[in-house]
Each structure stands twice: as C-alpha cells, then as structure tokens.
Amino acid sequence: MRDFTMNEYRILCRQFSMFGYQVTTFIDYISSNVSKRIVVIRHDVDTCPENALVMAFMERDLGLKTTYYFRSEAPSYDEDIIRRIAMMGHEVGYHYEDLSHANGDFDKAIISFKENISKLRRICSVQTICMHGSPLSRWDNLQLWQHYDYHAFDVVGEPYLDIKFDEVLYLTDTGRSWKTANDNIRDQVESGFDYNFRHTSDIIRALENNTLPDKIMFNIHPQRWHDKYMPWLKELVWQNTKNIGKRILATRRQTMRLIT
C-alpha cells in the first residue's frame, strides 16, 4: 500500500476521534483547557498550498480544526487559499524564515518579520508563528528570539518554544518518513519518548493498540500527500534526492564543528 496519500491521512484523522483524542489547533492548545487526550495538528505549508486546501476541506468535513503555517512567499503564499482555509475555522499562522533570508542580520530580519506577519494579518487573524527549517542556510530561524521577544508583536506562541516536548509526543513527516533522524536538519525536538514509526500505518496501529501517550503534536507537510500516482511518485523521488543532500550537509556541518 502506498503511504503518504490523502486517503491514508483521512484514515489517520478518523482514528483520532475513534480512540478518544480531541484534535485541536495550536492556539487552542496553549490558550484554553483541552481534554486529557489531545492531538495538535500543525501543517507547515512549504509548497503546494492547493494540497493544504484539500486537507483543510477534508478536516472540516470530519469536524476537525487544525493549524496551517504559511511562508511569506510563493509557492506557499496564496492569499485566496489562505483566506479560504481561515474561513473554515482553521488557525492560520506565519511560517517565518526571516533570519535565514537576512543571512544572519538580526536587525534586518526583525524588520522583515514585522512586515511579513503584518501582510498575513491583512488576510486573517494570526496569533502564533512557527519557524521554517531552511536546511540550506547556516542560520536557525529560532535564533531570532534570542535577540527579540515575539510577544512584542502580538504573538501568543511558537511550537518549538512553547510546548513541553517531554510531555507531548512530536511526530513529523519531514523527510517523507516518520523516522527522520538522518533526513532532518532542524525539525527535531528534545523528547523523552521512544517511538520508532516508519509508516503512517504504524501510527494507526499504535492508536488501535492504545500505546500512544495522551498528548501528541503532528507536523504535516501538505505537499507530501497525494492520491494521484504521478504527483505521489514525483514527491517520493524528489524527497529521496533531498534526503541524500541533507545527510551530506549534516555530515559536513558535524565535521566543521569537530574541526573548530
């Protein structure tokens, strides 16, 4: 069976409710009381906003509300799609990469951040942000908040900074696999959980066996999920190629750290 299809994602979402999990947005998780068993679903819309719209409709039809983080530029930024997703009741946030774009210039980056989040807020409410990994850049966008306070920009939260991942299991499809230690430059958290999933079906099986913790955050990249075979195959080949590049890059950076 092909993994990372829209149908597989639909099955995963249905299983949450079936086994007693409340699916919620990031803003609702950090701002209000939620049930004991919760799943925060966050979508990083790096590319292919059309897929994000398909997922948003699917979730709405299942009675779910999730979070969508959009970058400030094409191909992620599509005002019509952003507006439509927000009107369904989903949360929209800013997927920022201003420090990497500014090549480490913090003053330039914070000006860019303010301009970009303001642009997004002209479309819909934006209360939370989430960094874009920018794996080819030497700059980690999270470092911006070592110099500035995002609360000063009416931002309520940032998942990497405002979730206790020793209490919340973090599962990400980065690298087009749920087992991404070797294919993942920055989308990692410090966690005490020890799960070894490779396929989405492994997660569904864990749900059925009641072996998952009560609190989970998923990071879903819409461009990875396709029902039609050719787009699915294209994403598979392209992601595998990128994974090789990321492994080489990670090895080089580790070597440079040892040398210095």
Order of alpha helices (4+ residues) and beta strands (2+ residues): alpha-beta-alpha-beta-alpha-beta-alpha-beta-alpha-alpha-beta-alpha-beta-alpha-beta-alpha
